[in-house]
Amino acid sequence: MIDRSKIKNIFTINLKDYKDAKEIKTPLRDREVKKYVYTFISIFGVMKFGSSKNKEWEKGQYGDRIYRQAHHIPGWATTQAGKNTSGDDFIPVINQYPTLTKDQVLIKVWDMTDYPFLSSVAPKELEEFENELIQDYVSLFGVRPIGNKKDMSYASNISVVSDLTFTTFFTLEDA
């Protein structure tokens, strides 16, 4: 379970403040956010929760996962996100709200870059936090957010060995 008191940087991206969808990556790049959990919130409520899944930042692509989903929201000056179809899974979410525009959407970001993860397998713990947020939502509203219809709660049942435990039992030696 993630200790939320140890998340030091939480911020909001208001899509109406940006003309081009690519610009929403700027706050993540400027803060050097490498690991994160996020939620899309519209005037209709929470649309979905998500988390970073790879090391996109190593290629200078901070916040690329958020961008690939957000660029589908109507109202951007540009509509093309490139040939990559990643983020297309967000289209059905947007289709649920035919009058939605980017000016009605905020993205809340929990910067987990400096979080004291128990394991070097941070994506697992990011997924756990994402699932905690989804379960909090379900507890309040009785249903999952429209963009989180797939139940991923089983991920919190998969154990990860902490780095401390691993190094207690194994020594990595140069071959």
N, CA, C and O of each residue as an XYZ file, in Angstrom:
700
protein
N       0.836     -1.181      0.000
C       0.000      0.000      0.000
C       0.885      1.249      0.000
O       1.871      1.330      0.732
N       0.517      2.198     -0.818
C       1.281      3.437     -0.945
C       0.969      4.361      0.236
O      -0.191      4.557      0.600
N       2.018      4.918      0.820
C       1.848      5.907      1.883
C       1.695      7.274      1.210
O       2.681      7.881      0.791
N       0.473      7.741      1.112
C       0.186      8.976      0.376
C       0.849     10.196      0.997
O       1.061     11.196      0.310
N       1.177     10.134      2.270
C       1.834     11.280      2.912
C       3.262     11.469      2.396
O       3.860     12.525      2.599
N       3.802     10.460      1.736
C       5.166     10.547      1.209
C       5.212     11.000     -0.244
O       6.287     11.080     -0.839
N       4.061     11.294     -0.812
C       4.029     11.840     -2.176
C       4.144     13.346     -2.030
O       3.213     13.997     -1.555
N       5.267     13.901     -2.429
C       5.571     15.303     -2.163
C       5.102     16.261     -3.252
O       4.953     17.455     -2.992
N       4.868     15.775     -4.446
C       4.542     16.676     -5.542
C       3.267     16.204     -6.242
O       3.272     15.203     -6.958
N       2.192     16.930     -6.025
C       0.921     16.658     -6.688
C       0.523     17.954     -7.385
O       0.511     19.016     -6.763
N       0.200     17.873     -8.662
C      -0.160     19.088     -9.385
C      -1.263     18.800    -10.401
O      -1.566     17.646    -10.703
N      -1.849     19.868    -10.916
C      -2.957     19.752    -11.854
C      -2.602     20.447    -13.159
O      -2.031     21.538    -13.161
N      -2.944     19.809    -14.258
C      -2.774     20.389    -15.590
C      -4.169     20.732    -16.102
O      -5.005     19.845    -16.275
N      -4.418     22.007    -16.340
C      -5.705     22.451    -16.865
C      -5.573     22.543    -18.386
O      -4.861     23.405    -18.899
N      -6.254     21.660    -19.097
C      -6.080     21.587    -20.546
C      -6.468     22.866    -21.271
O      -5.977     23.119    -22.371
N      -7.337     23.676    -20.682
C      -7.731     24.917    -21.359
C      -6.566     25.908    -21.444
O      -6.630     26.870    -22.209
N      -5.509     25.683    -20.671
C      -4.345     26.565    -20.693
C      -3.381     26.259    -21.840
O      -2.357     26.926    -21.987
N      -3.705     25.261    -22.644
C      -2.799     24.843    -23.713
C      -3.519     24.828    -25.054
O      -4.683     24.440    -25.149
N      -2.803     25.256    -26.088
C      -3.376     25.298    -27.437
C      -3.147     23.974    -28.168
O      -4.038     23.471    -28.854
N      -1.968     23.427    -28.017
C      -1.579     22.193    -28.690
C      -1.423     21.094    -27.635
O      -0.868     21.335    -26.563
N      -1.901     19.921    -27.931
C      -1.861     18.813    -26.971
C      -0.436     18.487    -26.522
O      -0.235     18.099    -25.370
N       0.546     18.633    -27.393
C       1.924     18.318    -27.020
C       2.419     19.189    -25.867
O       3.309     18.789    -25.117
N       1.836     20.384    -25.729
C       2.274     21.304    -24.686
C       1.983     20.780    -23.277
O       2.609     21.224    -22.314
N       1.045     19.845    -23.148
C       0.727     19.357    -21.798
C       1.846     18.494    -21.218
O       1.829     18.164    -20.032
N       2.818     18.130    -22.056
C       3.972     17.382    -21.549
C       4.966     18.303    -20.834
O       5.811     17.841    -20.066
N       4.855     19.605    -21.094
C       5.804     20.572    -20.546
C       5.867     20.560    -19.019
O       6.969     20.514    -18.473
N       4.740     20.601    -18.304
C       4.854     20.597    -16.839
C       5.542     19.349    -16.290
O       6.226     19.418    -15.269
N       5.366     18.213    -16.957
C       6.024     16.983    -16.508
C       7.519     17.027    -16.821
O       8.344     16.589    -16.019
N       7.858     17.562    -17.998
C       9.273     17.684    -18.366
C       9.972     18.688    -17.453
O      11.077     18.428    -16.976
N       9.331     19.841    -17.205
C       9.953     20.874    -16.372
C      10.201     20.385    -14.951
O      11.170     20.794    -14.311
N       9.333     19.512    -14.460
C       9.480     18.951    -13.102
C      10.275     17.644    -13.112
O      10.532     17.065    -12.057
N      10.660     17.185    -14.293
C      11.375     15.920    -14.478
C      10.623     14.759    -13.828
O      11.203     13.964    -13.088
N       9.326     14.676    -14.117
C       8.473     13.625    -13.578
C       8.721     12.340    -14.369
O       8.400     12.262    -15.555
N       9.286     11.349    -13.714
C       9.644     10.098    -14.370
C       8.646      8.982    -14.082
O       8.417      8.115    -14.926
N       8.062      9.004    -12.908
C       7.079      7.991    -12.504
C       5.874      8.741    -11.963
O       6.014      9.654    -11.149
N       4.687      8.352    -12.418
C       3.512      9.103    -11.993
C       2.237      8.288    -12.093
O       2.158      7.288    -12.806
N       1.247      8.753    -11.355
C      -0.121      8.260    -11.450
C      -0.948      9.491    -11.783
O      -0.628     10.590    -11.330
N      -2.006      9.324    -12.567
C      -2.775     10.485    -13.002
C      -4.257     10.142    -13.089
O      -4.653      8.977    -13.101
N      -5.056     11.196    -13.148
C      -6.481     11.028    -13.408
C      -6.970     12.137    -14.329
O      -6.572     13.295    -14.200
N      -7.829     11.766    -15.251
C      -8.535     12.736    -16.088
C      -9.839     13.071    -15.382
O     -10.621     12.178    -15.056
N     -10.072     14.352    -15.146
C     -11.287     14.809    -14.481
C     -11.962     15.831    -15.395
O     -11.330     16.795    -15.827
N     -13.231     15.622    -15.686
C     -13.970     16.565    -16.532
C     -15.121     17.153    -15.730
O     -15.305     16.831    -14.556
N     -15.889     18.013    -16.373
C     -17.065     18.572    -15.714
C     -18.077     17.473    -15.400
O     -19.002     17.678    -14.614
N     -17.896     16.312    -16.015
C     -18.780     15.172    -15.773
C     -18.287     14.288    -14.629
O     -18.993     13.376    -14.201
N     -17.086     14.553    -14.137
C     -16.505     13.765    -13.059
C     -15.220     13.079    -13.492
O     -14.645     13.415    -14.527
N     -14.773     12.118    -12.695
C     -13.549     11.378    -13.012
C     -13.794     10.509    -14.241
O     -14.762      9.750    -14.298
N     -12.908     10.631    -15.218
C     -13.031      9.841    -16.441
C     -12.209      8.562    -16.352
O     -12.658      7.493    -16.765
N     -10.993      8.685    -15.805
C     -10.137      7.495    -15.667
C      -8.923      7.798    -14.816
O      -8.518      8.951    -14.666
N      -8.349      6.744    -14.260
C      -7.072      6.799    -13.564
C      -6.065      6.048    -14.417
O      -6.433      5.141    -15.164
N      -4.809      6.418    -14.311
C      -3.765      5.723    -15.048
C      -2.418      5.908    -14.372
O      -2.301      6.624    -13.378
N      -1.399      5.252    -14.923
C      -0.048      5.392    -14.380
C       0.965      5.226    -15.496
O       0.690      4.617    -16.530
N       2.144      5.783    -15.260
C       3.215      5.628    -16.243
C       3.621      4.159    -16.265
O       3.603      3.486    -15.235
N       3.981      3.674    -17.428
C       4.272      2.247    -17.569
C       5.689      1.954    -18.043
O       6.138      0.810    -17.971
N       6.378      2.938    -18.512
C       7.699      2.658    -19.060
C       8.647      3.810    -18.740
O       8.324      4.692    -17.945
N       9.786      3.791    -19.350
C      10.786      4.829    -19.117
C      10.789      5.819    -20.270
O      11.833      6.105    -20.856
N       9.603      6.342    -20.592
C       9.443      7.286    -21.694
C      10.352      8.501    -21.531
O      10.808      9.077    -22.518
N      10.612      8.884    -20.295
C      11.448     10.046    -19.998
C      12.886      9.870    -20.470
O      13.566     10.858    -20.745
N      13.363      8.623    -20.569
C      14.726      8.392    -21.044
C      14.898      8.852    -22.487
O      16.012      9.125    -22.934
N      13.788      8.935    -23.208
C      13.802      9.413    -24.599
C      13.339     10.870    -24.676
O      13.062     11.377    -25.764
N      13.256     11.543    -23.525
C      12.811     12.930    -23.489
C      11.311     13.089    -23.641
O      10.830     14.188    -23.916
N      10.572     12.015    -23.468
C       9.120     12.033    -23.667
C       8.369     12.044    -22.333
O       7.574     11.146    -22.058
N       8.615     13.026    -21.538
C       7.931     13.146    -20.248
C       6.420     13.281    -20.466
O       5.977     14.085    -21.286
N       5.641     12.498    -19.735
C       4.190     12.606    -19.809
C       3.578     12.108    -21.098
O       2.437     12.447    -21.410
N       4.310     11.314    -21.850
C       3.818     10.872    -23.153
C       2.552     10.034    -23.037
O       1.683     10.117    -23.905
N       2.430      9.240    -22.001
C       1.236      8.406    -21.821
C      -0.012      9.278    -21.654
O      -1.064      8.981    -22.221
N       0.113     10.350    -20.875
C      -1.008     11.277    -20.697
C      -1.329     11.962    -22.019
O      -2.492     12.050    -22.413
N      -0.306     12.439    -22.693
C      -0.499     13.131    -23.978
C      -1.214     12.250    -24.999
O      -2.136     12.703    -25.677
N      -0.786     10.990    -25.109
C      -1.370     10.097    -26.119
C      -2.866      9.892    -25.891
O      -3.601      9.625    -26.842
N      -3.322     10.009    -24.665
C      -4.753      9.896    -24.385
C      -5.436     11.250    -24.559
O      -6.497     11.341    -25.175
N      -4.827     12.297    -24.017
C      -5.451     13.628    -24.034
C      -5.608     14.190    -25.439
O      -6.531     14.966    -25.685
N      -4.737     13.821    -26.360
C      -4.837     14.421    -27.695
C      -6.132     14.027    -28.408
O      -6.507     14.664    -29.392
N      -6.815     12.996    -27.931
C      -8.081     12.574    -28.531
C      -9.257     13.458    -28.117
O     -10.308     13.426    -28.757
N      -9.092     14.235    -27.066
C     -10.177     15.095    -26.595
C     -10.376     16.229    -27.593
O      -9.402     16.876    -27.979
N     -11.599     16.486    -28.018
C     -11.839     17.565    -28.991
C     -11.437     18.941    -28.451
O     -11.520     19.210    -27.253
N     -11.001     19.804    -29.377
C     -10.709     21.190    -29.029
C      -9.265     21.617    -29.207
O      -8.946     22.793    -29.027
N      -8.391     20.698    -29.554
C      -6.982     21.054    -29.754
C      -6.798     21.719    -31.116
O      -7.534     21.438    -32.061
N      -5.805     22.605    -31.203
C      -5.482     23.246    -32.482
C      -4.966     22.210    -33.474
O      -5.194     22.324    -34.678
N      -4.274     21.204    -32.965
C      -3.785     20.112    -33.807
C      -4.473     18.833    -33.364
O      -4.815     18.685    -32.190
N      -4.678     17.916    -34.283
C      -5.379     16.686    -33.933
C      -4.532     15.443    -34.143
O      -4.937     14.352    -33.740
N      -3.383     15.576    -34.755
C      -2.583     14.400    -35.078
C      -1.546     14.141    -34.003
O      -0.753     15.024    -33.676
N      -1.547     12.949    -33.455
C      -0.564     12.584    -32.432
C       0.545     11.712    -33.006
O       1.370     11.195    -32.253
N       0.579     11.542    -34.294
C       1.576     10.684    -34.907
C       0.981      9.341    -35.268
O      -0.222      9.126    -35.124
N       1.814      8.449    -35.731
C       1.342      7.156    -36.217
C       1.107      6.148    -35.097
O       0.463      5.123    -35.319
N       1.611      6.418    -33.915
C       1.433      5.509    -32.790
C      -0.039      5.501    -32.365
O      -0.622      6.560    -32.130
N      -0.634      4.324    -32.268
C      -2.047      4.220    -31.897
C      -2.230      4.134    -30.389
O      -3.354      3.987    -29.911
N      -1.152      4.222    -29.643
C      -1.267      4.212    -28.189
C      -2.168      5.351    -27.755
O      -2.083      6.460    -28.282
N      -3.015      5.076    -26.809
C      -3.956      6.089    -26.350
C      -5.310      5.977    -27.009
O      -6.261      6.638    -26.590
N      -5.415      5.141    -28.048
C      -6.697      4.953    -28.739
C      -7.741      4.333    -27.814
O      -8.941      4.470    -28.053
N      -7.295      3.657    -26.768
C      -8.239      3.060    -25.816
C      -9.018      4.130    -25.053
O     -10.005      3.825    -24.384
N      -8.575      5.379    -25.155
C      -9.267      6.477    -24.482
C     -10.427      7.024    -25.328
O     -11.286      7.735    -24.806
N     -10.458      6.704    -26.600
C     -11.509      7.211    -27.497
C     -12.912      6.822    -27.014
O     -13.788      7.686    -26.984
N     -13.168      5.560    -26.634
C     -14.514      5.223    -26.144
C     -14.922      6.022    -24.900
O     -16.106      6.289    -24.694
N     -13.950      6.399    -24.080
C     -14.246      7.210    -22.903
C     -14.766      8.576    -23.355
O     -15.794      9.051    -22.872
N     -14.050      9.191    -24.280
C     -14.436     10.504    -24.792
C     -15.788     10.433    -25.496
O     -16.594     11.358    -25.398
N     -16.032      9.335    -26.205
C     -17.299      9.185    -26.926
C     -18.505      9.147    -25.991
O     -19.630      9.391    -26.426
N     -18.286      8.847    -24.724
C     -19.387      8.852    -23.750
C     -19.876     10.276    -23.450
O     -20.963     10.469    -22.906
N     -19.058     11.258    -23.812
C     -19.369     12.657    -23.523
C     -19.297     13.471    -24.818
O     -18.288     14.133    -25.063
N     -20.335     13.439    -25.649
C     -20.284     14.079    -26.971
C     -20.041     15.588    -26.945
O     -19.559     16.142    -27.933
N     -20.361     16.262    -25.847
C     -20.169     17.716    -25.797
C     -18.849     18.105    -25.134
O     -18.549     19.292    -25.007
N     -18.069     17.129    -24.716
C     -16.824     17.388    -24.000
C     -15.785     18.046    -24.898
O     -15.609     17.654    -26.052
N     -15.094     19.056    -24.356
C     -13.929     19.641    -25.016
C     -12.782     19.661    -24.023
O     -12.977     19.491    -22.820
N     -11.606     19.867    -24.536
C     -10.418     19.906    -23.681
C     -10.516     20.997    -22.617
O      -9.921     20.870    -21.547
N     -11.257     22.062    -22.901
C     -11.372     23.167    -21.951
C     -12.166     22.794    -20.709
O     -12.261     23.583    -19.768
N     -12.730     21.608    -20.703
C     -13.515     21.129    -19.559
C     -12.804     20.002    -18.820
O     -13.425     19.279    -18.041
N     -11.498     19.849    -19.062
C     -10.765     18.709    -18.505
C      -9.519     19.174    -17.746
O      -8.770     20.039    -18.200
N      -9.331     18.566    -16.579
C      -8.120     18.732    -15.777
C      -7.439     17.371    -15.679
O      -8.090     16.328    -15.742
N      -6.147     17.399    -15.526
C      -5.407     16.166    -15.262
C      -4.657     16.368    -13.953
O      -3.816     17.259    -13.837
N      -4.969     15.535    -12.976
C      -4.266     15.574    -11.698
C      -3.136     14.560    -11.773
O      -3.338     13.414    -12.174
N      -1.938     14.996    -11.380
C      -0.752     14.143    -11.465
C      -0.127     13.995    -10.080
O       0.146     14.979     -9.391
N       0.090     12.746     -9.695
C       0.836     12.430     -8.478
C       2.243     12.058     -8.941
O       2.444     10.992     -9.522
N       3.210     12.928     -8.686
C       4.596     12.693     -9.083
C       5.221     11.707     -8.095
O       5.413     12.021     -6.920
N       5.530     10.518     -8.592
C       6.079      9.454     -7.743
C       7.588      9.273     -7.964
O       8.173      8.295     -7.497
N       8.204     10.204     -8.667
C       9.613     10.082     -9.023
C      10.504      9.863     -7.804
O      11.394      9.013     -7.832
N      10.275     10.618     -6.742
C      11.122     10.524     -5.547
C      10.463      9.735     -4.421
O      10.912      9.793     -3.276
N       9.415      9.008     -4.736
C       8.736      8.209     -3.719
C       9.661      7.071     -3.261
O      10.335      6.462     -4.091
N       9.702      6.775     -1.957
C      10.585      5.704     -1.454
C       9.980      4.309     -1.706
O       9.476      3.664     -0.786
N      10.042      3.869     -2.942
C       9.501      2.560     -3.300
C      10.233      1.463     -2.536
O      11.432      1.569     -2.277
N       9.507      0.414     -2.178
C      10.108     -0.720     -1.482
C      10.935     -1.571     -2.423
O      11.863     -2.261     -2.001
N      10.596     -1.517     -3.689
C      11.267     -2.343     -4.684
C      11.693     -1.485     -5.857
O      11.104     -0.438     -6.126
N      12.712     -1.935     -6.543
C      13.122     -1.218     -7.754
C      12.136     -1.483     -8.888
O      12.273     -0.924     -9.976
N      11.147     -2.332     -8.635
C      10.094     -2.618     -9.615
C       8.963     -1.603     -9.399
O       7.855     -1.967     -9.004
N       9.262     -0.331     -9.663
C       8.308      0.752     -9.397
C       6.993      0.616    -10.161
O       5.949      0.929     -9.589
N       6.978      0.167    -11.417
C       5.681      0.079    -12.109
C       4.648     -0.740    -11.344
O       3.458     -0.431    -11.399
N       5.074     -1.764    -10.641
C       4.150     -2.576     -9.852
C       3.501     -1.720     -8.770
O       2.285     -1.765     -8.584
N       4.303     -0.950     -8.065
C       3.767     -0.104     -7.006
C       2.946      1.053     -7.564
O       1.999      1.503     -6.919
N       3.292      1.538     -8.746
C       2.473      2.570     -9.392
C       1.099      2.001     -9.725
O       0.082      2.661     -9.511
N       1.069      0.786    -10.245
C      -0.205      0.131    -10.545
C      -1.021     -0.088     -9.274
O      -2.243      0.060     -9.281
N      -0.347     -0.438     -8.194
C      -1.049     -0.615     -6.922
C      -1.722      0.689     -6.487
O      -2.868      0.681     -6.038
N      -1.007      1.805     -6.622
C      -1.579      3.095     -6.239
C      -2.745      3.453     -7.160
O      -3.780      3.934     -6.700
N      -2.575      3.218     -8.444
C      -3.669      3.447     -9.395
C      -4.901      2.639     -8.969
O      -6.017      3.159     -8.961
N      -4.694      1.389     -8.621
C      -5.809      0.535     -8.198
C      -6.419      1.000     -6.872
O      -7.629      0.888     -6.676
N      -5.594      1.518     -5.968
C      -6.119      2.077     -4.722
C      -7.057      3.243     -5.022
O      -8.130      3.350     -4.426
N      -6.654      4.115     -5.943
C      -7.489      5.266     -6.298
C      -8.805      4.807     -6.940
O      -9.868      5.365     -6.669
N      -8.714      3.789     -7.787
C      -9.930      3.251     -8.416
C     -10.849      2.662     -7.352
O     -12.061      2.873     -7.391
N     -10.274      1.923     -6.399
C     -11.094      1.328     -5.343
C     -11.713      2.401     -4.442
O     -12.838      2.242     -3.968
N     -10.980      3.489     -4.207
C     -11.549      4.615     -3.451
C     -12.771      5.167     -4.189
O     -13.795      5.476     -3.579
N     -12.644      5.284     -5.501
C     -13.746      5.789     -6.341
C     -14.948      4.845     -6.259
O     -16.087      5.281     -6.094
N     -14.672      3.550     -6.377
C     -15.745      2.548     -6.307
C     -16.443      2.622     -4.949
O     -17.667      2.514     -4.871
N     -15.670      2.804     -3.888
C     -16.263      2.914     -2.552
C     -17.219      4.101     -2.449
O     -18.239      4.031     -1.763
N     -16.879      5.184     -3.133
C     -17.722      6.383     -3.097
C     -18.938      6.297     -4.014
O     -20.034      6.711     -3.638
N     -18.743      5.754     -5.224
C     -19.777      5.830     -6.258
C     -20.390      4.489     -6.650
O     -21.386      4.450     -7.372
N     -19.804      3.400     -6.184
C     -20.362      2.082     -6.462
C     -20.035      1.509     -7.825
O     -20.425      0.380     -8.125
N     -19.328      2.258     -8.660
C     -18.920      1.794     -9.992
C     -17.497      2.274    -10.262
O     -16.990      3.184     -9.607
N     -16.874      1.635    -11.241
C     -15.542      2.050    -11.659
C     -15.660      3.256    -12.591
O     -16.694      3.418    -13.240
N     -14.631      4.110    -12.679
C     -14.673      5.205    -13.651
C     -14.840      4.645    -15.067
O     -14.412      3.526    -15.351
N     -15.453      5.413    -15.938
C     -15.760      4.973    -17.300
C     -14.513      4.465    -18.041
O     -14.611      3.542    -18.850
N     -13.362      5.053    -17.775
C     -12.124      4.654    -18.448
C     -11.364      3.550    -17.753
O     -10.284      3.170    -18.204
N     -11.896      3.027    -16.674
C     -11.249      1.942    -15.935
C     -12.192      0.760    -15.776
O     -12.299      0.184    -14.693
N     -12.866      0.406    -16.843
C     -13.836     -0.693    -16.782
C     -13.169     -2.041    -16.547
O     -13.759     -2.934    -15.939
N     -11.946     -2.187    -17.028
C     -11.222     -3.447    -16.845
C     -10.729     -3.536    -15.400
O     -10.015     -2.653    -14.923
N     -11.112     -4.598    -14.717
C     -10.732     -4.776    -13.314
C      -9.279     -5.248    -13.234
O      -8.949     -6.359    -13.648
N      -8.430     -4.389    -12.700
C      -7.012     -4.715    -12.544
C      -6.641     -4.896    -11.072
O      -5.461     -4.893    -10.723
N      -7.648     -5.053    -10.211
C      -7.375     -5.139     -8.772
C      -6.535     -6.357     -8.408
O      -5.901     -6.377     -7.353
N      -6.524     -7.370     -9.266
C      -5.697     -8.551     -9.003
C      -4.219     -8.179     -8.898
O      -3.438     -8.891     -8.266
N      -3.838     -7.061     -9.517
C      -2.427     -6.652     -9.495
C      -1.941     -6.413     -8.075
O      -0.763     -6.612     -7.781
N      -2.837     -5.986     -7.193
C      -2.399     -5.744     -5.820
C      -2.171     -7.044     -5.055
O      -1.626     -7.016     -3.951
N      -2.575     -8.176     -5.615
C      -2.345     -9.472     -4.982
C      -1.039    -10.122     -5.423
O      -0.641    -11.155     -4.883
N      -0.380     -9.525     -6.393
C       0.892    -10.043     -6.884
C       1.995     -9.424     -6.036
O       2.142     -8.203     -5.982
N       2.761    -10.275     -5.380
C       3.766     -9.739     -4.469
C       5.042     -9.362     -5.203
O       5.385     -9.911     -6.250
N       5.721     -8.407     -4.606
C       7.013     -7.954     -5.106
C       7.982     -8.054     -3.946
O       7.662     -7.662     -2.824
N       9.148     -8.572     -4.212
C      10.171     -8.695     -3.173
C      10.875     -7.354     -3.040
O      11.355     -6.794     -4.026
N      10.933     -6.843     -1.817
C      11.611     -5.558     -1.607
C      13.097     -5.734     -1.894
O      13.640     -6.833     -1.780
N      13.737     -4.644     -2.264
C      15.171     -4.689     -2.541
C      15.953     -5.110     -1.303
O      16.951     -5.824     -1.403
N      15.494     -4.664     -0.136
C      16.172     -5.035      1.115
C      16.120     -6.545      1.339
O      17.136     -7.155      1.674
N      14.965     -7.142      1.159
C      14.827     -8.596      1.320
C      15.673     -9.329      0.294
O      16.341    -10.308      0.627
N      15.654     -8.871     -0.937
C      16.413     -9.523     -2.004
C      17.908     -9.528     -1.677
O      18.566    -10.562     -1.785
N      18.443     -8.364     -1.275
C      19.882     -8.288     -1.003
C      20.268     -9.014      0.279
O      21.437     -9.347      0.471
N      19.298     -9.263      1.160
C      19.572    -10.039      2.369
C      19.871    -11.494      2.010
O      20.716    -12.129      2.641
N      19.188    -12.015      1.012
C      19.342    -13.419      0.642
C      20.283    -13.671     -0.523
O      20.816    -14.773     -0.659
N      20.494    -12.672     -1.359
C      21.312    -12.870     -2.554
C      22.351    -11.772     -2.665
O      22.105    -10.618     -2.314
N      23.507    -12.152     -3.155
C      24.564    -11.206     -3.437
C      24.830    -11.239     -4.921
O      25.076    -12.300     -5.496
N      24.780    -10.089     -5.533
C      25.080    -10.021     -6.959
C      26.570     -9.803     -7.113
O      27.121     -8.824     -6.609
N      27.218    -10.720     -7.810
C      28.649    -10.619     -8.011
C      28.936    -10.461     -9.483
O      28.184    -10.939    -10.333
N      30.021     -9.791     -9.778
C      30.431     -9.657    -11.175
C      30.841    -11.017    -11.693
O      31.554    -11.762    -11.020
N      30.390    -11.335    -12.884
C      30.703    -12.652    -13.465
C      32.054    -12.675    -14.103
O      32.468    -13.705    -14.636
